[in-house]
Amino acid sequence: MDMNRDHAGTETTADQNAATTVGVDVGGTFTDVALSVDGRLVTAKVPTTDDQSVGVLSGIGKACDRAGIEPTAIDGFAHAMTVSVNALLERDGARAALVTTAGFRDVLEIGRQDRPALYDLDAEKPVPLIPRRRRYEVDERTTPDGIEAPVDPDAVRELAAELRAADVEAVAVCLLHAYADPTNETRVAETLREALDVPVSASHEVLAEFREYERMSTTAADAYVRPIIEGYVGRLADGARSAGIPDPRIMQANGGVADPETVCERAVTTTLSGPAAGVVGAAATVADDDAAGLVTFDMGGTSTDVSLVRDGAAARTTDAEIAGVPIRTPMVDVNTVGAGGGSIAWIDDGGALRVGPQSSGADPGPACYGRGGAEATVTDANVVLGYIGPETALGGEMTLDVGAARDALEVLAAETGLADALEAAQGVYRVANATMTRTIRSVTVERGHDPREFTLVAFGGAGPMHATALADALEIDRVVVPRPCGVLSAFGLLAADESYDAARTVGVDLAGADPARLEEVYAELIADVLAESSDPTAAVVSRGADCRYAGQSFELTVPVDGSVEPETVASRFHDAHERAYGYRMDEGVEVVTLRASATVEGTEPTVAHDGAGEASLGSREAHFPGVGPRETAVYDRDRLPSGATVDGPGILEQAESTTVVPPGWTGEVLADGTLAMARDGANRVDGGTGVDR
């Protein structure tokens, strides 16, 4: 059988019948590309552009050039982006309006009574996405039991004239109790769609669940980002068609891809799509059979994303908040902190060294990029510490200015009273690691999980340089770095399933619930998700129910894949509650919300690794916490053969990332090129990493 070698030196078995697919993930600093062609994995990394579609198409072109193919040979294109989350973070979304029930337009501003900082008398809540002057009311009354006062169509048409005069770019419609009976809300939304040439987001279509504030906030967020998403996806699709590339499939926050039309209609589902793709990639490349699960650690240029994978599936949530905005759509449960390679080091008012959340971005970038950046960053610290060498080419071609990195850290050292650039670099490294360690604790220890029982999966351009330091702090014995670690989110897009979700609040006591009525609601939800699926016959449908003990104010989702008999559902909820909180109660159980999802399974690309050639790149001095300077062997990771071991200290370089194996750790290259590292004295790498061999 023929063997091919990609641009980075990895041999892979050729499969001339395999589809040629490309995944592109946009980050704050770089845009990553993973191209699967003829059994080869070809990667590329380009700087992120202001109009992200420009960088996406440029990255695809670069990967195609490396693979020796034309873009017209691509059969499938999946994409994860930061357009919607950037709009929420930077507050530069659409000029949106809100239409709600008379007397309730201030719900969006009142929110909940919880304070962002309990003891801060000056704490302020984030400004609502839609200001009060663009929040409008209509006379109507809907209760959980149905319509009491219908809406007046003439009044809605008059309101449409006001909205047109206000020059709004999108409208959110969220009427009281529309989740129970959407008749009035449907009439309002349809009338506005007929009268206005702008997107209209209706809450019963975006989030048919109770809790007025969260439903209104999510619907407002959908309207706020929808024109931007429609414009971006339209530009990207047009550019792809011009290049002969299929329309993109867009990664949603739930970890599944969907067609452009669906994500434009449900724009809020694209928030955190990039981090979701990374978790999907980690779950696709690393098994957790011999561990309690995986802690995924994705450190990019701007931020670090942390999540859990258990039993091969990413942890999911419907209770998230982005920049102070509650978003209640199903999504991969990712915790994000502003600590990445481009995070800027600074001194607070008390004279303490801080790192992030401010970032140097892609332009000018860290000082070592040589593009005019003058502030010290985490990447500059890694250069001065010796983890990134002067000859290292980021992305395969961007050379580094070591002198500029040292100069930036000398300035920081002078501001903090530290001895020199090296001591400042060590400080930046420690502070960044402490921030990321706290984030991992938030998804493990603070949720009742012992991190020592998990495997840490490190990826992103900077993650593998910091992974073992975090593992030492958390007493994790196993660290795994997938071969495409620098572009794992893009690789995850190649393996992502197509996924659609629907939900509806029912709010019934389980003991008195009518199973036939619950089945009717499930049938409607399943029909909705199958209608969105590209291949309903291939879709796998799953059902769930959000349950709680009577009197509780939060729910747990339990599977309802078989019987909806009350005793069965109650038993599953009792078990789930005990797993989550350590106890069960002798109380009645309520079914709050029913959920259904349809999944069309994706095809995971298989890339075998057979490194060949001279792997040694010499050595250089590197500085390790608690150890000091050590002469450290440097390797071309893609040339290390399967079965090779690296005893720390060692540095493994590849085009998109660098992995550090510190003293006291040993790494082994597995069959697919994955590097599995274990702390010396712990179980051997091949005896409990939970890694596919």
N, C-alpha and C positions, 0 to 999 in steps of 0.2 A: 504494500500500500504506500501511496505517496506521502511524503512528509513535507510540510511547509514551515517556514520560519517567518514570524512577523517582525516588525521593525525593531522590536526590543530584544529579539534573539530567542523567542520561545517557539519550540517546535510543537506542532499540533497535527493531529490526524486530519487529513482533508476529507471532506464530504461534499462532493460536487452537487448533491441533491438538496443540501441544507439551504434554508432560506437565508438571504442576506439581510440582516436587521441592524439597526443603529439605535442607540440610546444616548440622549444628550441631557445632561443635568447642568443647570445654571446656578452657580454660586455667587457669593458677593464679590469674589476676586477672580476666580477662574470659571470657565465653562468647560466641562468634561465630556468627552465623547468615547463611547465604547462601540466598536463595530465588529459584528460577528459575520465572517465571510469564509466559506469553504472550510469550516472547522477552525479557523484562526480567530484569535481575538486581537484586534488592532485598536490601539488607544491614541487619544490626542488630548491636548489641553491648550486652550487659548484664553487670553484675557477676556473677561466679561465686558460687554459693550453697553452703552447707555440704552440703546434699543437692543434688547437681548436677542431678538431674532437675527440681527446681523452677526453676532458672535456665534450663534447656533449654526447658522448656515456656513460660516467660515470654518468652524470646527469640523463639521461633516465633510467639507471639501478637503480639509487637511488629512482627516482619517482615510478618506478615499484615495488620496494621492499616495499615502503610505501603503495602502493595501493594493495599489495598482489596479483600481477599478474606477469606473465612472459612477457618479451619483445615481444615474438611471438604473444601475444594477440593484439598488436597494429595494427590498420587498416590503419592509416594515420599519416604521419610525416612531419611537416612543420618546416622550419629552417631559422633564420636570423643570419647574420654573419658580422664580421668586417674585413674579410681577404682583400678585395679589397681596402677599405678606409685606412686600416693600411699600405698597400703597397704604396699608394699615399702619405700618411703623412710621412712615414719613408723613402721614396725613396728607397725601396728595392724590386722593381718589377723585371720583366724579362729584359734581355739584348735584347732590341727591336731595330728594324730598321724602317726607314720611306722611302717609295718610293713615289715620287711626280713628278709633271710636271717640266720640265727643267726651271730653273730660279726661282723656288718657294720653295726651301728647307729651306729657312730662315724664312718663314712665322711663323713657330712654335716658333721661338725665338723673332721675331719682335713683334708679337701679336698686341695689340691695343696701342694707344698713351696715354691712361690714366695711371697715376702714382699711385702706391700703397699708397704713402703718399705725398700729394701735395707740402708741404713745407719742405720736408726732402731732402736735396741735396745729401745725401748719400744713399737714398732708392734704393734698388735693387729688380728687379723682380726675381721670383723663377727660378731656373735652369730648362730648359726644360727636360721632361722625356726622350727624345731621343737626345743625343748629336749630334753636327754637323757632326762628323766623321762617324756617322751611318745614315746619311740622304742622300739618293741617288735620282738621277734625271733620267727621261726618256723623250725622245723626243716625243711629241704628242701635239695636240691642240684640246681642246673641248671648245665650246662657249655655252652660254645659248640657242643657236638655233641649236646646233648639232655638229657633228664631222667635223673638218676642216682638221686635219692631223691624220691619224690612227697610232697606235703604232706599232712598228716593233717587232714581236714575237722573232726574233733572238736576238735582243738587250736585250729583257727581259730575255732570257735564259742565256745570258752572265752576266747579272746582278745577276741572281740566283747563279751563280758560285762565284761572289764576296760576296754575302751574306753568302754563305756556308763557304767561307774562313774566314769571319768575326765572325763565330761561334755565329750567332744570335739565340735567342730563340723564337722570334716572329717578325712578319712583319706587319706594318701598310701601307696600300695603300690609298693615298688620292690625286687624280688628280683634276686639276682645272675644275670646273663646272661639276663634275661627277654626281651631283644630278640631272642635267637636262638631261644628256645622259650618262649612265654608260657603254657604249660599250667598250671604251678603258680601263676603270678601271677594268671591268669584265675580259677582255683578260689578263691584267697584273696579277690580283689576281689568276685566274685559272692556268696560266703558273707557277707562283711561288708555288702554292699548289701542282702541279704535280712534280716540281723539288726539293722542300724542304720538310723536315719532321718536320715542325714547323707550329704553327697556323698563319693564314694570315687574318687580319681584313681589309675589304674593306669599304671605307667611305659610299658608297651608300647602304650598308647593315646595317651599324651601325647608320648613321645619314644622310638621303637623303634630307638634307636641305642646303640652301645657307649660306653665311658667311664662307669664307674659313678658317679663323683662328679657329673659334669655331668647325667647322667640323673636321679640322685636329687635333685639341687638343683632341677632344672626341675620334676620331679613334686611336690616339696615346695612349690615356689612356686605351682603350680597349685592344690593343695589349700588353701594359705594364703589365696589371693584368691578362690577359687571361691564360697564363701557370700556374700561381699560383692558379687561380680559378679552372682550370681543375684538377690540382693535388689534391687540397683540397677536391673538391666535389667527386673526384674518391676515395680518401681514406675514406671519410665519408660514401659513398655508399657501399664500400666494407665492412667496419666495421658494417654498419647497416644490410647488408645481412647476415653476419656471425652471428649476434645476432637474425636473423629472423625478422628484422624490415623492412618495405617497404622503397623503395628509397625516399630520402627527396624531398620535394617540397620547392624550395628556394624563399624566399621573395625578391622581386625586389624593387628598390627605388620608383617605382610608386605606391606602396602599395598593389600590387597583387603578388601572388605566381606563379611560373612557374616550369616546369620540369627541371631536371639537364641538359639535352641536350641543351635546349634553353638558359639557363643562361651561359653555357660554350661558346656558340656561340656568346652571347651578354654579355660578362663578365662585361662591364662597367655598366650595369643596376643593378648590385648588390651593388653599392656604396650607403651608408646610408640605407641599408636594415633594420638594427636594429631599428633606430629611426622611420622609416616608420611603422614598426610593432607596435610600441608603440602608434602612432597616430591612427592606425586602431583599436587597443584595446580600446582606450579612446572613439572613436566614437561608438564602439559596445556596450559599457557599460553605457554611459551617453548620455541622449538626450539633445538637445539644444533648445527645443520648446519654453521655456519661457525666452530665452536670445538671444542676438545678435549672439551668438556662443560660442564655447569653446576655451579657451587658454589651450593647453596641456603643462604640465610642467613635464618633465622626468629628474630627477636628479639621476644619477647613481654613480658609483664609480670613473669614470674618467672625465665625462663631463655632461653637462646639455643640453637637446634638447627641443626646444620650437616650437610650431606650432599652427595653427588655424584650427578649424573645424566649418564649417558654413553649415546650412541646412543638417546636418548629414553627410557631405562629407568633407574629408580632403582637405585643400588647396594644389594645385599642381602648379608646375612650370617647365619650360624647360630651365631655365637660372640659373644655379648653379655653384659654384666654390668651389673646394676642394683643399686646400693647394696651392692656386694660379693657379690651373688647371681648366679651364672652362670645364664643363661637361653639354652638352645640350641634355640630355635624359629626358623624362617625369619622374618626381619624386615628392614625397610628399615634400611640401615646409617646410623644417625644418631648423631652425637657431641653430647652435651649439656653445657653449662656453666652454672653458676648466675650468669648476668649478664643481667638483663632490665631493663625500665623501672622495676620496683619494687625492684630490688636495692639494699640499704642500704649506704651508704658508712660505713667505720669505720676505726679506727686500731689497728694491731696492737701487740704488746708492744715492738717495735723503733721505734715511732713512724712507721711507713710507712702511707700511705693505701691501703686495700683497698676493693674493691667486691664485694659478694655473698660467699657464696651466699645469705646470709640475705635474705629478701624481706619487704616490707611487705604483700604480698598485696592482696586487694581491699578488705579492711576491717581497719585504717583506710586502708591505701593510702599512697602518697606524701604528703608534707606538702601539696603543691599541690592535693590532692583536697579539702582542707578538712573532713576527717572525723576529725580528731584525731591524725593521724600527725605525729610531731615529728622523726623521723630523716631526714636527707638521703638522697635516692635519685637514680638516674640520670635519672628523669623530672624531678625538681626541678632537676637540673643543666641539662637541656635547656630548661627554662623560663627560667632565669636567663641562659642563653646566647642566648636570643631565638629559638630554633628553634621553640618552642611559644609562641604569643602569649597575652596575657591574655584575648583575646576568643575563643580557640580553644575549641570545645566537644567534648570527647572523647566518642566514641560518638554524636556528634550532639547531645548535650544536657548533658553533665557539664561545668560551667564550672570554671575553675581559680582558685586563690587564689595569686597571684604573690607576695604578701607573705609568706605562710607558707613558700613555697619558699625565698625569700631568707633568711628568719629561720633555717631549718634549716641552710642552707649557711653562714650567719654563725657558727653554733655550731661547725660542722665546721672552719671556717677558724681559729677561736680554738683549737681542740684541736690543730691541725696547725701552727700558727704561720704560716699563710698570710695574705695581706694583707686579703682581704675575701671576700664571697660569690662574686664573679665568679671570682676566682683559684681558689677551692675548686671551683666548677663546672667550670672548665677541667681541674682535676686529676681529678675524678671521671670526666669524659668521656674523658680520656686513658687512665686505668687500665682502665675498662670496655672501651675499644677494644683495648687491648693484650691483655686476656684473650680477647676474641673472635677477635682475629687469630691467637693461638696455637692456638685451636681449629680455625680454617680450615687452618692449616699442618699440623695433625695428620692431616687427611684428604687433603691434597695433597702437600706437600713430603715429609712423613714416609712417604708411600706411593709415592714416586717420580713424582709428578705435578708439573708446573710450573704454578703457579696463574696465571701470566701468559697461558697459553694457554686459560684458561677464562673464561666469562662469569659474573659474580656476580649472582644473582637474589635481591633483597632483599624481604622481606615481614614480616608481623607488625606490631603497632602501633608498634614502635619501630625496626624494622630499616631502613626507608628514611631515617631521620635519621642513621644511623651508617655506611651502606653505602659511601659514597665515601671516608670516612676509612680504612676497612679496605682498600678497593681501592688507595688511595695507598700504604699500608704494604706491600701484597703486589704492587704494580706491576701490578695488573689494570686494563686500559684500558676495560673495558666493564661497565656496571652496568645491570641491567634491573629495573624495578619494575612488576609487573602492576597493572592497574587495581584489582582487589579485594584489594590487598596487605594491608590490615588484617584481612581475613577469608579469606586464601587457603587456610588449612587447611579451613575450612568449604566454600569453593568446590571444593577438591579432592575433597571427599566427593561432590559432584554428578557428578564425572567418574570416580570410582573403579570399577574392575572388581570383580566378584565373584570371589574367589580362595580355593582350598583346596589344602593341601599334605599330602603323606604321605612317609615315608621309612622305610627299613629297612636295617640294617647286614648286609652279607653277608661281608665280609672274605675276599676270594679274590685269589690271584695272577692277574693279567689274562691272562698267557700260557697258563695252564692252566684258565682259566674255561670253563664250558660255556655257550655263548650261549643254548641252549634254557632252561637253569635261570634265567639272568638275565631272559629274557623272561617266564618264569612269575612271578617276583617283580614285575616291572613290571606284569604283567596284574593282579595282586592289588592293587598300589598304585593303579593307575588305577581299578579298580573301587571302591576306597574313596573316592577324591576325587570321582568322578562320582556316587556315592551321596549325597554331601553337597551337590552342586550343585543349584540350583533348576531348571535347565534343561539336563540332560545332553546333549541334542541340539545345543545351542548352545555347549557348552563346548569350549574349545581346550585340548588336553592337551599338556603338554611333559614331557620326561624329562631327568634329569641323573644324573651319577655323581660321587661324591666320590672322587678318585684321589690317589695319592701315590707317590713313588719308594720302593722297598723300604728300610726303615730310617728313613724320615722319621716325624715325630710330628704332622704337620699335613697337611691335604688341600686340594685345589682342586676346585671343582665345574666339570665340563665338560658341555656339552649332549650328549644321546644321543637326538636326535630321529629319527634314521634307524637305521642299522645298529648292532648291539651287537657286531659282530665285533671281536676284540681289537686288530687292527692299526688300525682306525679310531679306537677309543677312545684307544689309546695315542698316536696322532698328535695328536689334539686335546689330550690332556694335555700332551705335550711343548710344543706351541705355547702353551698357557695358562701353563705354568710359565715359559717364556722371556719372555712378556709381563709377567708379574708380578715376576720376579726377575732377568731379564736373561740367563739361561743355561738350557741343558737338559743332562741327564745321560744317560750310557749305562748306565742301571740298569733293572732290572725295574720294572714298574708294578703297583701293587695297586689293586683296586677295593674301597673300604671300605664305602660306603653308596650305595644307589640311592634316587633321589628322583623323585617325580611330582607334578605340579600340574595343576589344572583351573581355567581362567579363562573366565568369561562376561563378554564385553566390555561395559563401560558406555557410556553416551551422553554425550559431552562437550557441555555447554551452550554455545551460540554466542551471544555478546552483542556486538553492534556498537556502537561508540561514535561519537557525533556531537555533541560538546559545543557548546553555544550559550549566548548571553547574555554578560554582562559578567564576565570571568574575574578581572580585577584586584581585589584586596582592599586595595590601598594598599601600605604598606611599613612596616618596623620595623627597628631596629638589631639585628644579630645578630653574634656573635663567632665567628671562624673560626680554627682552629689555624694558626699561622705567618703569618697575615694580619692579624688584629686585628679591630676593629669595622668593619662595613660596613653602610650603609643597603641593605636587602635588599627586593626586590619580593616581594609575597605574592600568590598566585593561588588561586582555587578550582579545584582540579585537574579536577573533573568538568565544568567549563565551558570548559576549553581544547579547541579543536577539533583534529581529526586534522591532522597536519602542522605544528602549532605548535611553535616552538622556544623554549627558555628558556636564556638565557646566564647562568651563575652570576655573582654569587650570586642565588639565588631559592629561595623556599619555596613548596611546593605543598601545600595543605591539603585534606583530605577528611574525611568523618565518622569513619572508623575509623583513620586514620593520617596522618602528615605526612612529606613527602619534602623533603630538603634537597639543593639543587644548589649546591655551594660555588663560590667563585671558581676558575677553571681548568677547569671542567666545563661541558658543554652537554648539555641534554636535548631530546629530540624526542618528541612524542606520536604514537604509531602508530595504525593504523586501529581497533584494538580498545580504545584508551585506554591501552595499555601505554606507560610512559615509558622510553625507552632513552637512557642517558646515556653519554657518552664524554669522556675527558680531552682537553682542548685539545691539539692537536698529534698526537693519535693518529688512527686511522682515523675517518672521519666516522661518525656514528651509523647512517646507512643503508648503510654499506659494510662490514659485518662483525660486527654484534652477534649474529648467530645468532637473530634474532627474527622470528616470523611477522608479516608486514606486513598 
